[in-house]
Amino acid sequence: MCELCLRKGIRASAEVVHHIVPLEYSDTLKLKDYNLIPLCWHCHEKMHKRQSHKLTDAGIELVKELVQQNYIPARVLEIISKA
């Protein structure tokens, strides 16, 4: 199930495993459980730009939210701010 849709009370199939911090930002996080989240295509398209793979505002907000919830380590904010 798509984690972001579930937060809104919507049941949607997860079709993509999204890297919360994209591989282009840090390949050391690529297989860390906390860096992966199941998403539907619609939600995944909102997270980063297809051409550059840079995080969108929605992608950055997701990172901040997950750090605040202690789901991912705070150091990922440093990684995305350097990109």
Order of alpha helices (4+ residues) and beta strands (2+ residues): alpha-beta-beta-alpha-alpha-alpha
